[in-house]
Amino acid sequence: MRKLLVAVLLAAFSFAAAAAQPSDASIKTLLAATKAEEAFEAIYANLETPARQLVAQILARDDLSQAQRRILEGAPKRVSDLVRQEMSWAKYEPDMLAIYRENFTQTEVDELIAFYQSPVGKSFASKSPQIAQRSMAMVQVRIQQVMPKMQALVSEILAEARSAAR
């Protein structure tokens, strides 16, 4: 009976140890191995592009003064700089640590670290920022393609709403 009790206690202790929350140090190791910061920064790599396109459309108008044009030309960089400052990795890292801590055990983090430190894991991690960047570019193209349809639909809905109000 005593052996059974010891076995049960050891099993319970092993389960608890396996399910232990990962340490911040191990999560940081995993985030470094996955190049999470680089992937995060890749999101902002083309941040100015859509804003520059919008500004170019506005600047095509003839009714703007030179002072207005200069202000508008600098707007995309100002917005991009603000977003980069306020949404930097340094500001997100504590939240990322908490998310990983809540969703992974120490064992899982250790195994993920081992994977990302392997040749295929390193390859995956090094290619992830480019994949994220190209994926975002693809989404932007798709949004631009659907935008005229969305604008037409909004106009149609507004027209329906105006006629229904009468």
C-alpha positions in Angstrom: 0.0 0.0 0.0 2.8 2.4 0.9 4.5 1.7 -2.5 1.2 2.6 -4.2 0.9 5.8 -2.3 4.5 6.8 -3.1 3.9 6.0 -6.8 0.7 8.1 -6.8 2.5 11.0 -5.1 5.4 10.8 -7.6 3.1 10.7 -10.5 1.2 13.7 -9.2 4.5 15.6 -8.5 5.7 14.7 -12.0 2.4 15.9 -13.6 2.6 19.2 -11.6 6.3 19.7 -12.6 5.4 19.0 -16.3 2.6 21.4 -16.2 4.6 24.1 -14.4 4.5 27.6 -15.9 7.5 28.4 -18.0 10.0 30.9 -16.7 10.3 34.3 -18.3 13.9 33.5 -19.1 12.9 30.4 -21.1 10.1 32.3 -22.9 12.6 35.0 -23.8 14.9 32.3 -25.2 12.0 30.9 -27.2 11.0 34.3 -28.5 14.7 35.0 -29.5 14.9 31.6 -31.2 11.7 32.2 -33.1 12.9 35.7 -34.0 9.6 37.0 -32.7 10.8 40.6 -32.5 11.9 40.5 -36.1 8.6 39.1 -37.2 6.8 41.8 -35.1 8.9 44.5 -36.7 8.1 43.1 -40.2 4.5 44.0 -39.6 5.6 47.7 -39.6 8.0 47.4 -42.5 5.5 48.7 -45.1 3.5 50.8 -42.7 4.0 54.0 -44.6 3.0 52.6 -48.0 -0.8 52.7 -47.7 -0.5 56.2 -46.0 1.7 57.4 -48.8 -0.8 56.2 -51.4 -3.6 58.0 -49.7 -1.6 61.2 -49.4 -0.7 60.9 -53.1 -4.5 60.8 -53.9 -5.1 63.9 -51.8 -2.1 65.7 -53.3 -3.5 65.1 -56.8 -6.1 67.7 -56.0 -5.3 71.2 -57.2 -6.8 73.2 -54.3 -4.0 72.7 -51.8 -1.4 75.3 -50.9 2.3 74.5 -50.9 2.2 74.6 -47.0 -0.6 72.1 -47.0 1.2 69.9 -49.4 4.4 69.9 -47.3 2.4 69.0 -44.2 0.6 66.2 -45.9 3.8 64.8 -47.5 5.3 64.4 -44.0 2.2 62.9 -42.5 2.9 59.2 -43.3 6.3 59.3 -41.6 4.9 61.1 -38.6 2.2 58.5 -38.3 4.6 55.6 -38.8 7.0 57.0 -36.2 4.2 57.3 -33.7 3.0 53.8 -34.3 6.6 52.4 -34.0 7.1 54.3 -30.8 3.8 53.4 -29.1 3.6 49.8 -30.5 7.3 48.8 -30.1 8.4 45.3 -29.2 9.6 46.7 -25.8 6.0 47.6 -25.0 4.6 44.3 -26.2 7.2 42.0 -24.7 5.7 41.9 -21.2 2.3 41.0 -22.7 3.9 38.3 -24.9 5.6 36.8 -21.9 2.2 36.6 -20.1 0.5 35.1 -23.1 3.2 32.4 -23.5 3.1 31.8 -19.7 -0.7 31.3 -19.8 -0.6 29.0 -22.8 2.5 26.8 -22.6 4.1 24.6 -19.9 7.8 24.7 -19.2 8.1 21.4 -21.0 6.4 22.7 -24.1 8.6 25.8 -24.1 11.8 23.6 -23.7 10.7 21.4 -26.6 9.9 24.5 -28.7 13.3 26.0 -28.0 14.9 22.7 -29.0 12.9 22.8 -32.3 13.7 26.4 -33.1 17.4 25.8 -32.3 17.4 22.9 -34.8 18.4 23.5 -38.4 14.8 23.3 -39.7 13.6 25.4 -36.8 16.2 28.0 -37.5 15.2 28.0 -41.2 11.6 28.4 -40.3 12.3 31.3 -37.9 14.6 33.1 -40.4 11.9 32.9 -43.1 9.0 33.9 -41.0 9.5 37.7 -41.1 9.6 37.6 -45.0 6.5 35.3 -45.0 4.7 37.8 -42.7 5.8 40.8 -44.8 4.7 39.2 -48.1 1.4 38.0 -46.5 0.7 41.6 -45.4 1.5 42.9 -48.9 -0.8 40.3 -50.4 -3.6 41.4 -48.0 -3.0 45.1 -48.9 -3.3 44.2 -52.6 -6.5 42.3 -52.0 -8.0 45.1 -50.0 -7.2 47.6 -52.8 -8.9 45.2 -55.2 -12.1 45.0 -53.1 -12.1 48.7 -52.1 -14.1 49.9 -55.1 -16.7 47.2 -54.4 -16.9 48.2 -50.8 -17.3 51.8 -51.7 -20.0 51.0 -54.1 -21.8 48.9 -51.5 -21.5 51.6 -48.9 -23.0 54.1 -51.4 -25.8 51.7 -52.2 -26.6 51.2 -48.5 -26.6 54.9 -47.8 -28.9 55.5 -50.8 -31.2 52.8 -49.5 -31.2 54.4 -46.0 -31.9 57.8 -47.5 -34.9 56.5 -49.5 -36.2 54.5 -46.5 -36.2 57.6 -44.3 -38.6 59.4 -46.5 
